[in-house]
């Protein structure tokens, strides 16, 4: 530990709030991403981050530098998130169908992760290349994808924490055991079970063709094709762009739809067919292309948000569409409405 860091820690122990802020600021964003992985919600992650920083400020006097400051902060953050998960009762909410107020027939399965929210790329782009540790086996981009975030939400809380600390962040088993106050054997056992479950959930997705490179002309063209079909209300055009095993979901609404036939029924029941006056703002979420969609009300000069679509691309097709409600716009810095003067 260098002299400057030791000095800051000592000042923080003596109650110097500015020294503490300087200590934790370099770790703030990665801690928020860690909380997001554990909780699946940007709002919950920010709350957990604030609780983490408060707990760290109160506990800095007990930090004995037996591990790095970063590891100690991850310990605090992980345990705050586990406390959050123990105190929450995430039962299926009575969610109204706000998209065309129609429940499509024959839903493919119940969506258990109705609290899922997208994470704006702009908040983590600078972290992706340096977040996995030397032993991490889950690559940075995969470890922030919506499919990964949704899949880990279905793991028991302790397994979830172990998997992320070991396979995403690369901490050793003895370090994780110390963080969670458990034995190394229990860490090893939890990791084995978590890996098996995750492999079942994500295995078929990993067999898909590789997506176009992020922000490449190929990616932009594919997204634009989908947006164009959506604007024209071309149901068959959208269906043709999907993989045979494509998924459609709309957190916090309670169902997911699997395959082209289910997608066709969904688009039809949701009254997507037929041209509409839409405007779109392209953005990125969870390492994936995303589109904020706005629709103009009849005889009005204002376009109202219909939410954000996050697309998972597979070669020149779309394998997943996740629609999020307008409430997530704020974290992307996007407005609820667009006027004639607004630009895409």
SVG drawing of the C-alpha trace seen along z (x, -y; Angstrom):
<svg xmlns="http://www.w3.org/2000/svg" viewBox="-57 -23 62 51">
<polyline fill="none" stroke="black" stroke-width="0.4" points="0.0,0.0 1.5,-3.3 2.1,-6.2 -0.6,-8.4 -3.3,-5.8 -2.2,-5.1 -2.5,-8.8 -6.0,-9.0 -7.1,-6.0 -5.7,-7.4 -7.4,-10.7 -10.7,-9.0 -10.4,-7.0 -10.1,-10.3 -13.4,-11.5 -12.1,-13.4 -15.1,-13.1 -13.1,-14.5 -10.4,-11.9 -13.0,-9.2 -14.7,-10.5 -11.3,-10.5 -10.8,-6.9 -14.1,-5.5 -14.7,-7.7 -12.5,-5.5 -14.6,-2.5 -18.1,-4.0 -19.1,-3.0 -17.9,0.6 -19.6,1.0 -22.9,-0.2 -22.5,2.3 -21.8,5.0 -25.0,4.1 -26.9,4.1 -25.7,7.6 -26.9,8.8 -30.2,7.0 -31.1,6.6 -32.5,3.1 -30.7,-0.2 -32.8,-1.9 -32.2,0.9 -28.5,0.8 -28.2,-2.9 -29.9,-2.5 -27.6,0.3 -24.6,-1.7 -25.6,-4.6 -26.1,-2.2 -22.7,-0.6 -20.9,-4.0 -22.6,-4.9 -21.7,-1.6 -18.1,-1.9 -17.9,-5.5 -19.1,-4.2 -16.8,-1.2 -13.6,-2.7 -12.2,-2.8 -12.3,1.0 -10.5,1.4 -7.2,3.0 -5.8,3.2 -5.5,7.0 -7.1,7.0 -7.1,4.2 -9.5,1.3 -11.3,2.4 -11.8,5.9 -13.1,4.5 -15.6,2.3 -16.8,5.3 -17.3,7.2 -19.4,4.3 -21.4,3.9 -22.1,7.7 -23.4,8.0 -25.6,4.9 -27.1,6.4 -27.6,9.7 -29.4,7.8 -31.5,6.2 -32.4,9.5 -33.3,11.0 -35.6,8.1 -37.4,7.9 -40.4,9.9 -40.4,9.8 -43.7,11.4 -45.5,11.1 -47.1,7.7 -50.6,6.9 -49.2,5.2 -51.7,3.6 -51.1,4.2 -50.2,0.7 -49.1,1.6 -52.3,1.6 -54.0,3.1 -54.1,6.6 -52.8,9.8 -51.7,11.9 -52.9,15.5 -50.8,18.5 -47.9,16.9 -44.8,19.0 -43.9,18.8 -44.2,16.7 -41.6,14.0 -40.2,14.3 -37.8,11.4 -40.3,8.6 -38.1,6.1 -35.4,6.2 -34.2,2.9 -31.7,1.9 -28.3,0.5 -27.1,-2.4 -23.8,-1.6 -22.5,-5.1 -22.2,-4.2 -20.0,-1.1 -18.2,-1.3 -14.9,-2.2 -15.2,0.7 -15.8,3.6 -12.2,4.3 -10.8,4.1 -13.6,5.6 -12.9,9.4 -10.2,10.6 -7.4,12.9 -9.4,16.1 -12.7,14.8 -14.5,17.1 -17.4,14.8 -16.4,12.2 -17.1,8.5 -19.7,8.0 -21.6,11.2 -21.6,10.4 -23.6,7.2 -25.9,8.6 -29.6,8.7 -29.7,12.4 -27.0,12.9 -28.5,10.4 -31.9,12.0 -30.5,15.5 -28.5,14.8 -31.7,13.3 -33.1,16.8 -30.2,18.1 -30.5,18.2 -28.9,15.1 -25.8,16.7 -25.1,18.6 -25.6,15.4 -23.0,13.6 -20.5,16.4 -20.9,16.7 -20.4,13.0 -17.5,12.7 -15.7,15.8 -16.5,16.0 -17.1,12.3 -14.7,10.5 -12.1,13.3 -11.8,13.4 -10.3,16.6 -12.4,19.0 -10.7,18.1 -11.3,14.4 -15.0,15.0 -15.3,17.1 -13.9,14.2 -16.2,11.7 -19.3,13.8 -18.1,15.3 -18.5,18.8 -16.1,21.8 -14.2,22.3 -16.1,25.6 -19.4,23.9 -18.2,21.4 -17.0,24.2 -20.3,26.0 -22.4,22.9 -20.3,22.1 -20.7,25.6 -24.5,25.4 -24.7,21.8 -22.6,22.7 -24.8,25.7 -28.0,23.7 -26.6,20.8 -25.3,23.2 -28.8,24.6 -30.3,21.1 -27.7,19.6 -26.4,22.6 -28.7,22.3 -28.1,18.5 -24.3,19.1 -24.8,21.3 -26.2,18.4 -24.2,16.8 -22.0,13.9 -23.7,10.5 -22.3,7.7 -19.6,5.6 -21.0,2.9 -21.6,-0.4 -20.6,1.2 -22.4,0.3 -23.8,3.9 -25.3,3.5 -26.8,0.0 -28.3,1.4 -29.9,4.3 -31.4,2.1 -32.7,-0.3 -34.4,2.4 -36.2,3.5 -37.2,-0.1 -38.4,-0.6 -40.6,2.5 -42.0,1.4 -42.8,-2.1 -44.6,-0.6 -46.5,1.9 -45.1,4.7 -45.7,7.7 -44.4,10.3 -41.3,8.1 -40.5,8.1 -41.2,11.8 -38.9,12.6 -36.0,10.8 -36.4,13.0 -34.5,16.3 -36.7,19.4 -36.2,19.4 -36.5,15.7 -37.8,14.4 -40.0,11.3 -40.5,9.9 -41.8,6.7 -40.8,6.3 -42.6,5.7 -45.4,7.4 -45.7,11.1 -45.1,13.1 -42.5,14.0 -43.1,15.2 -41.0,17.7 -40.6,18.4 -41.8,16.8 -45.4,18.0 -45.7,16.6 -44.1,13.3 -46.6,13.1 -49.5,13.6 -48.0,11.1 -47.5,8.3 -51.0,8.9 -52.7,8.8 -50.7,5.8 -52.1,3.9 -48.7,3.3 -49.9,3.9 -50.4,0.9 -48.3,-2.3 -47.9,-4.7 -46.2,-8.0 -43.1,-7.0 -39.9,-8.6 -36.9,-6.8 -33.8,-7.7 -30.9,-5.1 -29.0,-4.3 -27.3,-1.3 -28.0,0.7 -26.2,3.7 -23.8,3.8 -26.6,4.1 -28.3,1.8 -31.4,0.1 -34.1,-2.2 -36.3,-4.6 -39.6,-4.7 -42.0,-7.7 -45.5,-7.8 -47.4,-10.9 -51.0,-11.1 -53.6,-11.8 -53.9,-15.5 -51.0,-16.3 -47.6,-17.7 -46.0,-15.8 -44.6,-12.3 -45.0,-10.4 -42.6,-7.7 -43.6,-4.1 -40.5,-2.9 -37.2,-1.4 -36.5,1.7 -33.3,3.5 -32.3,5.9 -30.1,8.9 -28.6,9.6 -27.6,12.9 -25.8,12.7 -28.2,10.8 -31.2,11.6 -32.8,10.6 -32.9,13.3 -34.3,11.3 -36.5,8.2 -37.0,6.7 -39.4,3.8 -39.0,1.5 -41.6,-1.0 -40.9,-4.8 -39.9,-4.9 -36.4,-3.8 -35.8,-6.8 -34.4,-9.0 -31.3,-6.8 -30.6,-7.2 -31.0,-11.0 -34.0,-10.8 -37.2,-12.8 -40.7,-11.4 -41.9,-13.4 -40.5,-14.8 -41.7,-17.9 -41.5,-19.1 -38.3,-20.9 -36.7,-17.8 -34.0,-16.0 -33.3,-12.3"/>
</svg>
